[in-house]
Amino acid sequence: LTDRAKHVAVAAQEEARRTGHSQVDSLHVVLGLAAEPKGLAVLAIEAQGVRLGDVRSAVTDALGGDRGGPSSANHVPFGPEAKKVMQLALREALRFGHNYIGTEHILLGLLRDEKSAGARVLTGLGVTRHESQQWVLAALAGYRRARAES
């Protein structure tokens, strides 16, 4: 995991803890992505005309509010849905030939699991897997070109 992807995972756990949930689900992963506004995932979402504030609001609505306040648990485990997102993120990284998992891979893994609550919220806002992937590929190609020229 890149440093930003690690921060996404920690932020997702913090969101689950803050809202009193006993495990991290895909909605918490979306909030984790939103906690990295300079990550490629957020940039790809914003490139599709979706504001970060709207993402946060939609996820908060989908979570249905707090469940009795913050959890006192030291560790909030990733639930089945969030684990699947991370497994799909690994597949996305491998598909791209990358030896790391970045926020972009997490976003694409999340959107690949169309049945997950997080994917449904994002697609409901107009974020698509196809557009996200195209934006990510173009951004990565731009970074490679800039590095080659320097």
N, C-alpha and C positions, 0 to 999 in steps of 0.2 A: 504494500500500500504506500502511496505517496504520502507526504506529510498532510496534505489537504484531505486526502481520502481517510487518513487516520482521524483527522479532526471531524470529518463527517460522521464516522462511527461513534466517536465519543459524544458528539453533539446529539446524535440520535438517542443514545443512552440517557443523556441528561434530560432530553425532552420527555422520554418515557418516565423517568424518575419524577420530573417536575409535575407531570400530569397525573401521577399516581398509578401508572400502568405497571403491571408486573413483568412485562417483557416488551422488547422493541418490535414494532411491526413496520410495514412498508411506509406508513404515514409518518412515523418518526424518522425514517430514513430520508424522506422528502424534506422534513424540517432540518435534518442534518445537512443535506445539500444546501439548503437556504442559508445555513450558517457559514458557508464558504462563498461569499459573493464574488470573489475573483476567480473561483474555480471554473473550469471549462463547462461544467454542467449548468451552472447558473447562467453563464454567458450564452450557452446554447438555448436555454429556456427564454431568456430575454430577447434573443435574436428572432424568436418566433412571435414577438409582440406581447409576451406575457410578463407582467410586472411581478417582482419578487413579493411585494406586499400582498398581491392577489393570491399568490401561491400559499403564503402563510395563513391568510384568512380562510381559504378553502380547506386547508388541512385542519386548521383549528375547528372549523365547522364539522368536518367529517369525523374528527375525534370525539365530538360531542361534549367537549368541556372536560374539566378536571374530574378525576375519580376520587374525591375525598382528599385532595391536597397532595403535596409531595410525598413520595415514598421515602422511607428511611433506609431502604436497602442500599448496601454499598455497591452491589453489582446487579445490574438489570440485564438479564441475558437476551440475546437475540432470539426471537420466536421463529417459527417455521417460515413465515412469509419473508421476514427480513433475511434469514439465512439463505433462502432461495434467491433473493435479490443479489446477495453477495456472491453466490455461486454463479449466477448469470453474469455478474460483472467480471468475474474471472474468465468466463467463456468469451466475453466481448474482448477483453484484453488479449487473450490468446488468438482470437480471430483476427485482430489487428496486427499480430506479431509482436506485441509489447511484452516486456518483462516486468511490468508494474501494473497496478490497478490505480487509476486516477478517478477523479470525480466524474469525468465523462463516461467511464466504463460503468460506474454505479448507476448513472442516469440511464444509460442504454440497457443495462440489466433490469432496472426497475421497469422500464417501458416494455421490455420483452415479455414480462409477466403481466399480460393484459388483465388478468383477473384480480390482481392485487389492488387493494384499496388505494395505495399510493399512485399506481399507474392510472387508475380510473379518475382520480382527482386531476392529475396532470393532463390527461387527454381531454377531460371535461373543460379545461381551461384553453385547449387548443394546441397543446404540446404533442407532437407526434414523434414516433420513433424514427421514421424516415427523415424528417426534417432535422431532428437532433443529430442523427448519424451524419447526414450530409454536411451540417455545419461543423461538427467535430472534425471530420476528415479534412475539410477545407482549412480549418484553423491549424491543425497539426501540420498540414502541408506548408502553410505559411510560416510556421515556426521553423520547420526544416530548411526552407529556402533562406530565411533570414540568418540562420546559423551558418549555412554553407557560404553565404556572402560575406560573413564577418571574419 
